[in-house]
């Protein structure tokens, strides 16, 4: 089978055995925002065409390709959800030469009833179940970081934090960015930001401190971006990590390393999941569908 993790900025494809072993990989900078309307079949065929010619006939897709801006919008499946429930809710996409199945995104609601959504992360979570076990807390850092609770082998609930995109916006679109150089990550300044998130006062008050510390020479221009990053991630973690314990991290290595540092400073412990979780998740969903 072929599994494709198709996001906003890129796609990653995997050729796998029925048991989920990866035997070949391919990738392209052809995220959904780079694909013209109606051109999704051509982009997919360009990336996996050799595997189709070699006999593959089933393609599993996940990620933002199933969003309103993607190929076909797949309905959200409410939590809790396990591999069997997700496998039963796949959307079939017409495609010449292969059976193409699209994984649904998941939805949830927070304590106040505000909707939560994810697309793509659910497949990574399913792929990490063997490492996480029957229950656990998982963080998927990114522009819109997801924190998911696994219970009894199901994705029971999740919450989203705007930390990554907020960092980019604050750095590029506010006066804070004028205090910053393009300097390497400063672990000490990052740790100060994480610690500041534990102080009293609202995050908006803490954010102004990024400027005032720099004005008084207590943060150098090469430290300010790291401090801001630590402040935002620290607030995120302290909201999501309500009980200190193990957090399983899924995502890019460098970003997961930042979260691991911050989680440790907040009293937790981080466990890294490898970056093939999406591929394993696609295979596991397909296996659950086949059994059903």
C-alpha positions in Angstrom: 0.0 0.0 0.0 0.9 3.7 -0.3 0.5 6.1 2.6 0.6 9.9 2.0 0.9 12.5 4.7 -0.2 15.6 2.8 0.0 18.9 4.7 -0.1 22.6 4.0 3.5 23.0 2.8 4.6 19.6 1.7 3.7 15.9 1.2 5.5 12.8 2.3 4.7 9.4 0.7 5.6 5.9 1.9 5.4 2.6 0.2 4.6 0.0 2.8 4.0 -3.7 3.2 0.6 -4.7 4.5 2.2 -5.1 7.9 3.2 -1.4 7.8 7.0 -1.8 7.1 8.3 1.1 5.1 10.1 0.0 1.9 10.4 3.3 0.0 9.9 7.0 0.6 9.2 10.0 -1.5 8.5 13.7 -0.8 7.7 16.9 -2.6 7.3 20.6 -1.6 3.7 20.4 -3.0 1.6 21.2 0.0 -2.1 22.0 -0.5 -1.4 25.7 -0.8 0.9 25.1 -3.7 -1.5 22.9 -5.7 -3.9 24.5 -8.2 -7.5 23.7 -8.1 -8.2 20.4 -9.8 -4.5 19.4 -9.9 -4.3 17.1 -6.9 -4.6 13.9 -9.0 -1.7 15.0 -11.2 0.5 15.9 -8.2 -0.2 12.6 -6.5 0.6 10.6 -9.6 3.8 12.5 -10.1 5.0 11.5 -6.7 3.8 7.9 -6.5 3.4 7.0 -10.2 6.4 4.6 -10.2 4.9 2.7 -7.3 1.6 2.4 -9.1 3.3 1.2 -12.2 5.0 -1.4 -10.0 1.7 -2.8 -8.9 0.5 -0.8 -5.9 -3.2 -0.2 -6.1 -4.2 1.3 -2.7 -3.4 4.8 -1.4 -4.2 6.2 2.0 -4.2 10.0 2.4 -4.2 12.0 5.6 -3.6 15.7 6.5 -4.8 19.0 5.2 -5.5 17.4 1.8 -8.8 16.5 3.4 -9.6 20.1 4.4 -11.8 22.7 2.8 -8.8 24.0 0.9 -7.6 20.6 -0.1 -8.6 17.9 -2.6 -11.9 16.9 -1.0 -13.2 18.0 2.3 -13.6 15.0 4.6 -16.1 15.3 7.5 -14.6 15.5 11.0 -15.0 12.4 13.2 -15.9 13.3 16.9 -13.7 12.1 19.7 -13.2 9.6 21.2 -11.8 7.7 18.2 -9.7 4.6 17.7 -8.2 3.0 14.6 -11.4 1.1 13.8 -13.7 4.1 14.1 -11.3 6.2 11.9 -11.1 3.3 9.4 -14.8 3.1 9.2 -15.1 6.8 8.3 -12.7 7.0 5.4 -13.8 9.0 2.3 -13.2 7.4 -1.1 -11.8 9.7 -3.8 -12.2 8.8 -7.5 -8.8 8.2 -9.0 -7.8 6.4 -12.1 -5.6 3.4 -11.4 -5.9 3.1 -7.6 -8.3 2.9 -4.7 -7.7 6.3 -2.9 -9.0 6.6 0.7 -8.9 9.8 2.8 -8.6 9.7 6.5 -11.1 12.1 8.3 -9.9 14.8 10.7 -11.0 14.7 14.3 -13.1 17.1 16.3 -13.6 17.8 20.0 -15.0 20.5 22.3 -13.3 22.2 25.2 -14.9 22.7 28.6 -16.7 25.8 27.4 -18.1 24.0 24.3 -15.7 25.7 21.8 -14.9 23.3 18.9 -11.5 21.8 18.4 -10.2 20.3 15.1 -7.2 18.4 13.8 -6.2 17.0 10.5 -3.1 14.8 10.1 -2.2 14.7 13.8 -4.8 11.9 14.4 -2.8 9.6 12.0 0.4 10.3 13.9 -1.3 9.6 17.2 -2.6 6.3 16.0 0.9 5.4 14.7 2.3 6.2 18.2 -0.1 4.0 20.2 2.4 1.2 20.5 4.8 3.5 22.2 2.3 5.4 24.2 0.3 2.5 25.5 -3.3 2.4 26.6 -3.2 5.9 28.1 -0.9 8.9 28.0 -0.5 12.6 27.2 0.9 13.5 23.7 2.1 16.8 22.4 2.5 17.6 18.7 4.3 20.9 18.5 3.8 23.2 15.6 2.1 26.4 14.4 -1.0 25.1 16.1 0.3 22.7 18.7 -2.0 19.8 19.7 -2.1 18.2 23.1 -4.0 14.9 23.0 -5.1 12.6 25.8 -5.0 8.8 25.0 -7.4 6.6 27.1 -8.0 2.9 26.6 -6.3 3.0 23.2 -8.4 5.8 21.9 -7.8 9.5 21.1 -10.1 10.6 23.9 -9.7 14.4 23.7 -7.4 17.2 22.5 -6.7 20.9 22.8 -5.0 23.3 20.4 -2.5 26.1 21.3 -1.6 28.9 18.9 2.0 29.2 20.1 3.9 28.7 16.9 1.9 31.0 14.8 1.8 33.6 17.6 5.6 33.5 17.9 5.9 34.2 14.1 3.3 37.0 14.2 4.8 38.7 17.2 8.3 38.5 15.8 7.4 39.8 12.4 4.5 42.1 13.0 5.0 43.8 16.4 7.5 46.1 18.0 9.0 43.1 19.8 10.6 42.0 16.6 12.7 45.2 16.5 14.5 44.0 19.6 15.6 40.8 18.0 18.6 39.6 15.9 18.7 36.4 13.8 20.8 34.7 16.4 21.2 31.0 17.3 18.9 29.6 19.9 19.9 30.7 23.4 19.0 27.9 25.9 19.5 30.2 28.9 17.2 32.9 27.6 14.7 30.3 26.5 14.7 28.8 30.1 14.2 32.3 31.5 11.1 32.7 29.3 9.7 29.3 30.5 10.3 30.3 34.1 8.6 33.7 33.6 5.4 31.9 32.4 5.0 30.6 35.9 4.9 34.0 37.5 1.7 35.8 38.3 0.1 38.1 35.8 -1.5 37.6 32.4 0.5 36.5 29.4 -0.1 39.8 27.6 1.6 41.5 30.5 4.5 39.1 30.3 4.8 39.8 26.6 5.5 43.5 27.1 8.3 42.4 29.4 10.1 41.1 26.3 10.5 44.7 25.2 11.2 46.2 28.6 13.9 43.7 29.5 15.6 44.5 26.2 15.3 48.3 26.8 17.0 48.0 30.2 19.8 45.8 28.9 18.6 42.7 30.7 18.1 40.8 27.5 20.5 41.1 24.6 19.2 41.3 21.0 20.5 37.8 20.4 18.5 36.4 23.4 15.1 38.1 22.9 13.7 35.7 20.3 14.6 32.7 22.5 13.1 34.3 25.6 9.9 35.0 23.6 9.8 31.4 22.5 10.3 30.1 26.0 7.6 32.5 27.3 4.9 31.3 24.8 5.8 27.6 25.1 6.0 27.9 28.9 2.5 29.3 29.1 1.3 26.5 26.7 2.8 23.8 28.8 1.7 25.1 32.1 -1.9 25.2 30.8 -1.7 21.7 29.2 0.5 19.8 31.7 -1.9 20.1 34.6 -0.4 17.0 36.4 3.4 16.5 36.0 4.2 13.3 34.2 5.4 11.9 30.9 4.6 13.8 27.7 5.1 11.9 24.4 6.4 14.3 21.7 5.7 13.9 18.0 7.2 16.2 15.4 10.3 17.8 14.0 13.4 17.0 16.0 14.5 20.6 16.7 11.1 21.8 17.8 10.5 18.7 20.0 13.9 19.4 21.6 12.7 22.8 22.7 9.5 21.4 24.1 11.4 18.6 25.9 13.6 21.3 27.6 10.5 23.3 28.6 8.6 20.3 29.8 11.5 19.3 32.0 11.6 22.9 33.5 7.9 22.6 34.2 8.3 19.4 36.2 7.5 16.9 33.5 9.4 14.3 31.5 9.5 14.1 27.7 9.6 11.0 25.5 10.3 11.4 21.8 8.3 9.5 19.2 10.1 9.0 15.8 9.0 10.9 12.8 7.5 7.8 11.0 4.4 7.9 13.2 2.2 9.1 10.3 3.2 6.2 8.1 2.6 3.6 10.9 -0.8 5.3 11.6 -1.9 5.0 8.0 -1.0 1.4 8.0 -2.8 0.7 11.3 -6.0 2.5 10.2 -5.9 0.4 7.0 -5.4 -2.8 9.0 -8.3 -1.9 11.3 -10.5 -1.2 8.3 -9.6 -4.5 6.7 -10.4 -6.5 9.9 -13.8 -4.7 10.2 
